[in-house]
């Protein structure tokens, strides 16, 4: 069985085109506007895995992390 891959939350937000730059993604996370599975995340290096729910208080849409975008 293959291990689940994880990715930094700031990189995921940038790769998924939620924000235009990785710096903006990191700033959003540090400001406390991102939640993963209802937990507030404040470190841009926090890992996100497939199937976790990512929510941004700044952006009203709820996202589900998917890799291979």
C-alpha positions as CSV (number, residue, x, y, z in Angstrom):
1,X,0.0,0.0,0.0
2,X,1.4,3.4,-0.9
3,X,1.9,5.9,1.8
4,X,-0.2,9.1,1.7
5,X,1.6,12.1,0.4
6,X,1.5,15.3,2.2
7,X,2.3,18.8,1.1
8,X,2.8,22.1,2.9
9,X,-0.4,24.0,3.3
10,X,1.0,27.3,1.9
11,X,2.2,25.4,-1.2
12,X,-1.1,23.6,-1.5
13,X,-3.1,26.9,-1.4
14,X,-0.8,28.3,-4.1
15,X,-0.8,25.2,-6.3
16,X,-4.6,25.0,-6.1
17,X,-4.7,28.6,-7.3
18,X,-6.5,29.8,-4.2
19,X,-4.0,32.7,-4.0
20,X,-1.7,34.1,-6.6
21,X,1.6,33.8,-4.8
22,X,3.1,31.5,-2.2
23,X,3.9,34.5,-0.1
24,X,0.2,35.4,0.0
25,X,-0.6,31.9,1.0
26,X,1.9,31.9,3.8
27,X,0.7,35.3,5.1
28,X,-2.9,34.0,5.1
29,X,-1.9,31.0,7.2
30,X,0.3,33.0,9.6
31,X,-2.7,35.4,10.1
32,X,-4.8,32.4,11.3
33,X,-7.3,32.4,8.5
34,X,-6.8,28.8,7.5
35,X,-8.3,25.7,9.1
36,X,-7.6,22.0,8.4
37,X,-10.3,19.7,9.7
38,X,-11.6,22.5,11.9
39,X,-8.2,23.2,13.5
40,X,-6.7,26.6,13.1
41,X,-3.3,26.4,11.5
42,X,-0.7,29.1,11.9
43,X,2.4,27.5,10.4
44,X,2.9,27.7,6.7
45,X,4.8,24.4,6.8
46,X,1.9,22.5,8.3
47,X,1.3,19.3,6.2
48,X,-2.0,18.7,4.5
49,X,-2.9,15.2,3.2
50,X,-5.4,14.0,0.7
51,X,-9.0,13.9,2.1
52,X,-8.5,16.6,4.7
53,X,-10.9,19.5,4.6
54,X,-9.2,22.9,4.2
55,X,-11.2,26.1,5.0
56,X,-10.1,29.7,4.6
57,X,-12.0,32.3,6.6
58,X,-10.7,34.9,4.1
59,X,-12.3,33.0,1.2
60,X,-15.8,31.7,1.9
61,X,-15.5,28.5,-0.1
62,X,-14.6,25.2,1.5
63,X,-12.1,23.1,-0.2
64,X,-11.2,19.4,-0.1
65,X,-7.6,18.7,-0.6
66,X,-6.9,16.7,-3.7
67,X,-3.5,16.1,-5.2
68,X,-2.6,15.9,-8.8
69,X,-4.4,19.2,-9.7
